[in-house]
């Protein structure tokens, strides 16, 4: 792959459009602005990240997480952009724009996630693999639909659909983002047929041809035609690293605020990223402030700084292999031994303690119940649109969703589009109203 072709300002859906207006913003800055002012991005403020949405203590939601990932992604992009310019001083490639591309992609990386955090993805998958949705498999497959798109539902693939698909009444190309920004979002650039039953793939069957168009335009290496598999777009590694850095470190800080982790344990986990002489330095600085939250915030910022430098270095060291389309592990797994061991210690602790806490499990249980119920009722409605009750339910669905699709695959996908776009609070409110547990205020 070649950087000159990889960094493209061509916009999906607007390939033949030429504007005479001179823009002071770059095309990638326009991508960023287009995303941050969008309704799906605003809705992230009411989507669970890990912990229940705040009561008296404010923890991260989908919106604050995405903003922080974008900030870290911008830093990674700036360091890598400078490194590539130094390595290829005469290249006409716009390396100085990498920070803008990565920060925009980071903003969008979770737009396709359903309500109730990542457990929402599992709730959708299990509805089709274990729940009432199983009986639809024969109908979908008899029509040539890809059943694994549903049983392995992936928020990353749903993000690509949200950004690219022309919903009813919307313009061609969806958000009409640049090819480079769109490709930077696709962490797993292969079909669900190659996911091995895991919730890890890059595009639904409905967007596969569109992704092929982007891959050809950017010169992304095709590794397999059918089922489709491509090499990773190089900047995906930076978007993934920014996400890995933020969710791991910020979840520990949130857990501390919620008193799920002691101050002593939190400090010990964060100091683990530093050598002994550095630890002494940071411990000395901690004594300059007495506010515990400020102490944790200081260490968290320092750890993020270390990980940004480590991941940028790992990218530059593996850049030629990445361009060659060779399989590469995540940058966070290529950092130096000290930081890698500390990160893995944090990961194991979070998996055993934080992600299994009562509040987190309660959100997951509620998500399974609410999402499963909504999918069951609305999918039945699109299959029986002449029924009176079905008509009442379908009246709740905005016109942009293609509930009248001629295929079973398309009908199901329209309901997933609707449900996955809900906020936690909207999904809960609709569940209560349909079950009769809540009524509109009069």
C-alpha positions as CSV (number, residue, x, y, z in Angstrom):
1,X,0.0,0.0,0.0
2,X,1.1,3.5,-0.7
3,X,0.7,6.6,1.5
4,X,-0.1,8.9,-1.4
5,X,-3.1,6.8,-2.4
6,X,-4.1,5.9,1.2
7,X,-4.5,9.6,2.2
8,X,-7.5,10.5,-0.1
9,X,-10.0,13.3,0.1
10,X,-12.4,11.5,-2.1
11,X,-15.9,11.5,-0.5
12,X,-18.1,8.4,-0.5
13,X,-21.2,9.0,-2.5
14,X,-19.9,12.3,-3.9
15,X,-17.1,10.9,-6.0
16,X,-18.2,12.9,-9.1
17,X,-19.1,16.1,-7.2
18,X,-16.7,19.1,-7.6
19,X,-17.2,22.3,-5.6
20,X,-15.9,25.6,-6.8
21,X,-16.0,27.0,-3.3
22,X,-12.6,27.3,-1.6
23,X,-12.6,25.8,1.8
24,X,-10.5,27.1,4.6
25,X,-10.9,23.8,6.5
26,X,-9.3,20.6,5.2
27,X,-11.6,17.8,4.0
28,X,-10.7,15.8,7.1
29,X,-11.5,18.7,9.4
30,X,-14.9,18.8,7.7
31,X,-15.3,15.1,8.5
32,X,-14.7,15.9,12.2
33,X,-17.1,18.8,12.2
34,X,-19.8,16.8,10.4
35,X,-19.6,14.0,12.9
36,X,-19.5,16.2,16.1
37,X,-22.6,18.1,15.0
38,X,-24.6,14.9,14.1
39,X,-27.6,13.5,16.0
40,X,-26.0,10.0,16.4
41,X,-23.0,11.6,18.0
42,X,-25.1,13.6,20.4
43,X,-27.1,10.5,21.4
44,X,-23.9,8.9,22.8
45,X,-24.4,11.1,25.9
46,X,-27.2,8.8,26.9
47,X,-25.5,5.5,26.0
48,X,-23.7,3.4,28.7
49,X,-20.0,3.0,28.3
50,X,-19.4,0.6,31.2
51,X,-21.1,1.8,34.3
52,X,-24.7,2.9,34.7
53,X,-25.5,6.4,33.7
54,X,-24.6,8.9,36.4
55,X,-26.5,9.6,39.6
56,X,-24.6,11.7,42.0
57,X,-21.2,10.6,40.6
58,X,-20.5,11.3,36.9
59,X,-18.8,8.5,35.0
60,X,-18.0,8.1,31.4
61,X,-20.8,7.7,28.8
62,X,-20.4,7.0,25.1
63,X,-20.0,10.7,24.3
64,X,-17.2,11.5,26.8
65,X,-15.4,8.3,25.9
66,X,-15.5,9.1,22.2
67,X,-14.2,12.7,22.8
68,X,-11.3,11.4,24.9
69,X,-10.5,8.7,22.4
70,X,-10.5,11.4,19.7
71,X,-8.1,13.5,21.8
72,X,-5.7,10.7,22.3
73,X,-6.0,9.7,18.6
74,X,-5.1,13.2,17.5
75,X,-1.9,13.0,19.6
76,X,-1.0,9.7,18.1
77,X,-1.7,11.0,14.6
78,X,0.5,14.1,15.2
79,X,3.5,12.0,16.4
80,X,3.1,9.5,13.6
81,X,2.6,12.2,11.0
82,X,5.8,13.9,12.0
83,X,7.6,10.6,12.0
84,X,6.5,9.7,8.5
85,X,7.4,13.2,7.2
86,X,10.9,12.7,8.6
87,X,11.1,9.2,7.1
88,X,9.7,10.3,3.7
89,X,10.8,14.0,3.4
90,X,10.1,14.3,-0.3
91,X,6.7,12.4,-0.4
92,X,3.7,14.5,-1.6
93,X,1.5,12.5,0.8
94,X,-0.3,14.8,3.3
95,X,1.2,13.3,6.4
96,X,0.2,16.4,8.4
97,X,-3.4,15.5,8.0
98,X,-3.1,12.1,9.7
99,X,-4.0,13.7,13.1
100,X,-7.3,15.0,11.7
101,X,-8.2,11.7,10.0
102,X,-7.5,9.7,13.2
103,X,-9.3,12.1,15.5
104,X,-12.4,12.1,13.2
105,X,-12.4,8.3,13.0
106,X,-12.1,8.1,16.8
107,X,-15.2,10.4,17.2
108,X,-17.2,7.9,15.1
109,X,-15.8,4.6,16.3
110,X,-18.7,3.8,18.6
111,X,-21.6,5.4,16.8
112,X,-23.0,2.0,15.8
113,X,-23.0,0.6,19.4
114,X,-26.5,-0.2,20.7
115,X,-27.8,1.0,24.1
116,X,-26.5,-0.5,27.3
117,X,-22.9,-0.7,26.3
118,X,-21.1,-3.6,24.7
119,X,-23.6,-5.9,26.4
120,X,-26.1,-4.5,23.9
121,X,-24.1,-6.1,21.1
122,X,-24.3,-9.5,22.9
123,X,-28.0,-9.0,23.5
124,X,-28.7,-8.6,19.8
125,X,-26.4,-11.5,18.9
126,X,-28.0,-13.8,21.4
127,X,-31.5,-12.9,20.3
128,X,-30.7,-14.5,16.9
129,X,-28.5,-17.3,18.1
130,X,-30.3,-18.4,21.3
131,X,-33.6,-16.5,21.5
132,X,-36.8,-16.0,19.5
133,X,-34.9,-14.8,16.5
134,X,-33.5,-18.3,15.8
135,X,-36.7,-19.2,13.9
136,X,-35.9,-16.6,11.2
137,X,-32.7,-18.3,10.1
138,X,-34.2,-20.5,7.4
139,X,-36.2,-17.7,5.9
140,X,-33.2,-15.4,5.7
141,X,-30.8,-18.0,4.3
142,X,-33.4,-19.3,1.8
143,X,-33.4,-15.7,0.3
144,X,-29.6,-15.7,0.2
145,X,-29.2,-13.4,3.3
146,X,-26.1,-13.7,5.5
147,X,-27.3,-15.0,8.9
148,X,-24.0,-14.5,10.6
149,X,-24.5,-10.7,10.3
150,X,-27.1,-11.1,13.0
151,X,-25.7,-13.9,15.2
152,X,-22.4,-12.1,15.4
153,X,-23.7,-8.6,15.5
154,X,-20.8,-6.1,15.6
155,X,-21.1,-2.4,16.6
156,X,-18.1,-1.6,14.4
157,X,-19.9,-2.9,11.3
158,X,-23.0,-1.1,12.4
159,X,-21.0,2.1,12.6
160,X,-19.9,1.7,9.0
161,X,-23.5,1.1,7.9
162,X,-24.7,4.2,9.8
163,X,-22.1,6.4,8.1
164,X,-22.5,5.0,4.6
165,X,-26.1,3.8,4.1
166,X,-28.6,5.9,2.3
167,X,-31.6,5.7,4.6
168,X,-35.0,6.9,3.3
169,X,-35.0,10.6,2.7
170,X,-31.3,11.0,3.2
171,X,-28.6,11.8,0.7
172,X,-26.6,9.3,-1.2
173,X,-23.4,8.2,0.7
174,X,-24.9,8.7,4.2
175,X,-22.5,11.1,6.0
176,X,-20.5,11.4,2.7
177,X,-17.2,11.1,4.7
178,X,-13.8,10.8,3.0
179,X,-12.6,7.4,2.1
180,X,-9.7,7.7,4.5
181,X,-11.9,8.5,7.5
182,X,-14.3,5.7,6.7
183,X,-11.5,3.1,6.3
184,X,-9.9,4.2,9.6
185,X,-13.0,3.0,11.4
186,X,-13.0,-0.6,10.1
187,X,-11.0,-2.5,12.8
188,X,-11.9,-5.9,11.3
189,X,-11.9,-5.6,7.5
190,X,-13.6,-8.9,6.7
191,X,-17.0,-10.5,6.3
192,X,-18.9,-12.0,9.3
193,X,-18.4,-15.4,7.5
194,X,-14.8,-15.1,8.7
195,X,-15.5,-14.0,12.2
196,X,-15.3,-17.5,13.7
197,X,-18.6,-16.9,15.6
198,X,-17.1,-13.9,17.4
199,X,-18.5,-10.4,17.4
200,X,-15.6,-9.2,15.3
201,X,-16.1,-8.3,11.6
202,X,-16.1,-5.1,9.6
203,X,-19.1,-4.8,7.3
204,X,-22.5,-6.4,6.8
205,X,-23.4,-8.0,3.5
206,X,-25.4,-4.9,2.8
207,X,-22.3,-2.7,2.8
208,X,-19.7,-5.1,1.5
209,X,-19.7,-3.8,-2.1
210,X,-19.4,-0.3,-0.8
211,X,-16.4,-1.2,1.3
212,X,-14.8,-2.9,-1.7
213,X,-15.2,0.5,-3.5
214,X,-13.4,2.3,-0.7
215,X,-10.7,-0.4,-0.6
216,X,-10.0,-0.2,-4.3
217,X,-9.9,3.6,-4.2
218,X,-7.4,3.6,-1.4
219,X,-5.3,0.7,-2.7
220,X,-6.0,-1.4,0.3
221,X,-4.7,-5.0,-0.2
222,X,-7.4,-7.6,-0.8
223,X,-6.4,-10.8,1.0
224,X,-9.4,-12.9,0.0
225,X,-12.2,-12.3,-2.5
226,X,-15.0,-14.5,-1.2
227,X,-15.6,-14.4,1.7
228,X,-14.2,-10.8,1.6
229,X,-11.1,-10.0,3.6
230,X,-8.8,-7.0,3.3
231,X,-5.6,-5.9,4.9
232,X,-6.1,-3.3,7.6
233,X,-6.0,0.3,6.6
234,X,-2.9,1.6,8.3
235,X,-4.5,4.3,10.4
236,X,-6.9,1.8,12.0
237,X,-4.0,0.8,14.2
238,X,-3.9,4.3,15.7
239,X,-7.7,4.5,16.2
240,X,-7.6,1.1,17.9
241,X,-4.7,2.1,20.1
242,X,-6.5,5.3,21.2
243,X,-9.5,3.3,22.2
244,X,-7.4,0.7,24.0
245,X,-5.6,3.4,26.0
246,X,-8.7,5.2,27.0
247,X,-11.1,2.5,27.9
248,X,-8.7,0.6,30.1
249,X,-7.3,3.5,32.0
250,X,-10.5,5.6,32.3
251,X,-12.5,2.6,33.5
252,X,-10.1,2.2,36.4
253,X,-10.5,5.9,37.3
254,X,-14.3,5.6,37.1
255,X,-14.2,2.5,39.3
256,X,-12.2,4.5,41.8
257,X,-14.8,7.3,41.8
258,X,-17.5,4.7,42.4
259,X,-15.6,3.2,45.3
260,X,-15.3,-0.1,43.5
261,X,-11.5,0.1,43.8
262,X,-9.5,1.6,46.7
263,X,-7.3,4.6,46.3
264,X,-4.2,2.5,47.2
265,X,-5.0,-0.1,44.6
266,X,-5.7,2.5,41.9
267,X,-2.4,4.2,42.6
268,X,-0.5,0.9,42.6
269,X,-2.0,-0.1,39.2
270,X,-1.1,3.2,37.6
271,X,2.4,3.4,39.1
272,X,3.0,0.0,37.6
273,X,3.7,1.7,34.2
274,X,6.9,3.3,35.5
275,X,10.4,2.2,36.3
276,X,11.5,2.5,40.0
277,X,13.2,5.8,39.6
278,X,10.2,7.3,37.9
279,X,7.8,5.9,40.5
280,X,9.7,7.8,43.2
281,X,9.3,11.0,41.1
282,X,5.6,10.5,40.7
283,X,5.0,9.5,44.4
284,X,6.8,12.7,45.4
285,X,4.6,14.8,43.1
286,X,1.5,13.1,44.5
287,X,2.2,14.6,47.9
288,X,1.9,18.1,46.5
289,X,-1.9,17.8,46.3
290,X,-4.2,16.3,48.9
291,X,-7.3,15.8,46.7
292,X,-7.4,12.1,46.0
293,X,-9.2,12.5,42.7
294,X,-6.6,15.0,41.5
295,X,-3.9,12.5,42.5
296,X,-5.5,9.8,40.4
297,X,-6.1,12.2,37.5
298,X,-2.4,13.2,37.5
299,X,-1.3,9.6,37.3
300,X,-3.9,8.7,34.7
301,X,-2.7,11.6,32.5
302,X,0.9,10.5,32.9
303,X,0.1,6.9,32.0
304,X,-1.8,8.0,28.9
305,X,1.3,10.0,27.9
306,X,3.5,7.0,28.2
307,X,1.1,4.8,26.2
308,X,0.7,7.3,23.5
309,X,4.5,7.5,23.0
310,X,4.8,3.7,23.1
311,X,2.1,3.1,20.6
312,X,3.4,5.7,18.2
313,X,6.8,4.2,18.4
314,X,5.4,0.7,17.8
315,X,3.6,2.0,14.7
316,X,6.7,3.5,13.2
317,X,8.7,0.4,13.9
318,X,6.1,-1.8,12.1
319,X,5.1,0.8,9.4
320,X,6.6,-1.1,6.5
321,X,5.0,-4.4,7.5
322,X,1.7,-2.6,7.9
323,X,1.9,-1.1,4.4
324,X,2.8,-4.6,3.1
325,X,-0.6,-5.8,4.4
326,X,1.0,-8.3,6.8
327,X,-1.0,-9.4,9.8
328,X,0.0,-7.2,12.7
329,X,-1.0,-7.3,16.4
330,X,-2.6,-4.3,18.1
331,X,-0.1,-1.6,18.9
332,X,-0.9,-1.9,22.6
333,X,0.6,-5.4,22.4
334,X,3.8,-4.2,20.9
335,X,4.8,-1.7,23.6
336,X,7.9,-2.2,25.8
337,X,7.8,-5.0,28.5
338,X,7.3,-2.7,31.5
339,X,4.3,-0.9,30.1
340,X,2.9,-4.1,28.5
341,X,2.9,-6.0,31.8
342,X,1.3,-3.1,33.6
343,X,-1.4,-2.8,31.0
344,X,-2.1,-6.5,31.2
345,X,-2.3,-6.3,35.0
346,X,-4.9,-3.6,34.6
347,X,-6.8,-5.6,32.1
348,X,-7.0,-8.7,34.3
349,X,-7.9,-6.7,37.3
350,X,-10.7,-4.9,35.4
351,X,-12.1,-8.1,34.0
352,X,-12.1,-9.8,37.4
353,X,-13.3,-6.9,39.5
354,X,-14.7,-3.9,37.6
355,X,-16.6,-5.6,34.8
356,X,-18.2,-8.1,37.1
357,X,-19.4,-5.6,39.6
358,X,-23.1,-5.7,40.6
359,X,-23.9,-2.4,38.9
360,X,-22.3,-3.4,35.6
361,X,-24.1,-6.8,35.7
362,X,-27.4,-5.2,36.4
363,X,-27.1,-3.0,33.3
364,X,-26.2,-6.0,31.2
365,X,-29.2,-7.9,32.6
366,X,-31.6,-5.0,31.9
367,X,-30.1,-4.6,28.4
368,X,-30.7,-8.2,27.5
369,X,-34.3,-8.0,28.6
370,X,-35.1,-4.7,27.0
371,X,-33.3,-5.2,23.7
372,X,-34.6,-8.8,23.3
373,X,-38.2,-7.6,23.9
374,X,-38.0,-4.7,21.5
375,X,-36.5,-6.9,18.7
376,X,-39.1,-9.6,19.2
377,X,-42.1,-7.2,19.0
378,X,-40.9,-5.0,16.2
379,X,-39.5,-7.8,14.0
380,X,-42.9,-9.6,14.3
381,X,-44.6,-6.3,13.4
382,X,-42.6,-5.9,10.1
383,X,-43.4,-9.5,9.2
384,X,-47.1,-9.0,9.8
385,X,-47.7,-5.4,8.8
386,X,-51.5,-5.9,8.2
387,X,-52.2,-6.8,11.8
388,X,-53.7,-4.0,13.9
389,X,-51.2,-4.3,16.7
390,X,-48.3,-4.4,14.2
391,X,-49.5,-1.2,12.6
392,X,-49.5,0.5,16.0
393,X,-45.9,-0.6,16.6
394,X,-44.8,0.4,13.1
395,X,-46.2,3.8,13.7
396,X,-43.5,4.3,16.3
397,X,-40.7,3.8,13.8
398,X,-39.3,6.8,12.0
399,X,-39.8,6.9,8.2
400,X,-36.0,6.7,7.5
401,X,-35.9,2.9,8.4
402,X,-36.8,0.5,5.6
403,X,-39.4,-1.6,7.3
404,X,-41.0,-2.3,3.9
405,X,-37.9,-4.0,2.5
406,X,-38.8,-6.9,0.2
407,X,-36.4,-9.3,1.9
408,X,-36.4,-10.8,5.4
409,X,-32.8,-9.8,5.8
410,X,-33.7,-6.2,5.0
411,X,-36.7,-6.1,7.3
412,X,-34.7,-7.5,10.2
413,X,-31.9,-5.0,9.5
414,X,-34.3,-2.1,9.5
415,X,-35.4,-3.0,13.1
416,X,-31.8,-3.4,14.2
417,X,-31.1,0.0,12.7
418,X,-33.9,1.4,14.8
419,X,-33.1,-0.4,18.1
420,X,-29.3,0.1,17.9
421,X,-29.8,3.8,17.4
422,X,-31.7,4.2,20.7
423,X,-30.3,5.7,23.8
424,X,-30.5,3.7,27.1
425,X,-33.3,6.0,28.4
426,X,-35.3,5.9,25.2
427,X,-35.2,2.1,25.0
428,X,-36.2,1.8,28.6
429,X,-39.1,4.3,28.1
430,X,-40.3,2.5,25.0
431,X,-40.1,-0.9,26.8
432,X,-42.2,0.4,29.6
433,X,-44.8,1.9,27.3
434,X,-45.2,-1.2,25.2
435,X,-45.5,-3.4,28.2
436,X,-48.0,-1.1,29.8
437,X,-45.8,-0.3,32.8
438,X,-45.5,3.3,31.9
439,X,-47.9,5.7,30.1
440,X,-47.3,9.1,28.5
441,X,-47.8,12.1,30.7
442,X,-51.2,13.7,30.1
